[in-house]
Amino acid sequence: MDSCLLIHGFTGGEYEVLPLAQFLGAHDYITRTFTLKGHGGTRRDLLHSDRHDWQQSAEEELNMLLSGAEGVHLVGFSTGALIASGLSVRYKPYIKSLTLLSAPVFPLNPAQILRTLGSPEMVRNYLRKWRSTPLKATREFQHLVRESFAVYPELELPTFIVQGNRDHLVKSKSAGYLQQTIPSRRKQVHMVCHSADSAGMMDEVLQFMRSAGDYR
């Protein structure tokens, strides 16, 4: 059975990638999710971690999977996509495929944010996120975004790029940039218009992983 490591996003948790992990698990993949260091706890926990800690915690999980597998499929959501990209370069011989879900190449989409301000629930979410996220952690995220521009041109493995047309946290042009910059001869882009498309997206990720071996 193939193994998959799924990495969640900045200030998020395993819940962000759990539905896909469960879907892949139901199709005979060994899946592993975890919580990035500093995440899933208090504001203080996040304050006392940095991007290197996040990357290291993901690397430790990858090594645990590799101890019982010849190769691993990497899946990263948002900031997890940046971390997965870096791991794909450092562990190139052992990574079977890379799936980038809403990779924040160009983070924040002001036009879509404005459209959500009419929803009191979204406004409350923004305020809650702002209060719980230390400025230091935001700067660490920004460093990781910038550092990843040097990583994309080194991604030669099969890569699946998923981006939402209406994502308020990531500009949709991020997908186009990745498609043009990543040199892999096996790339696929899936644009999601609505959250209802998630079932179709998960099936495409599955089919992509199954076919990735043909392009190594």
Protein Blocks (a to p, Z undefined) as FASTA:
>chain_A
ZZddddddehiafklmmmmmmmmmmnopacdddddehihiafklmmmgcfklmmmmmmmm
mmmmmmmccbdcdddehjlmmmmmmmmmmmmmmpmbdcdehiafbgcjfklmmmmmmpmk
lmmmmmmmmmmmcfklmmmmmmmmmmmmmmmmmmmbdcdddddfklckbcfklmmmmmmm
mmcfbdcddddfbfklmmmmmmmmmmmmmmmmmmZZ
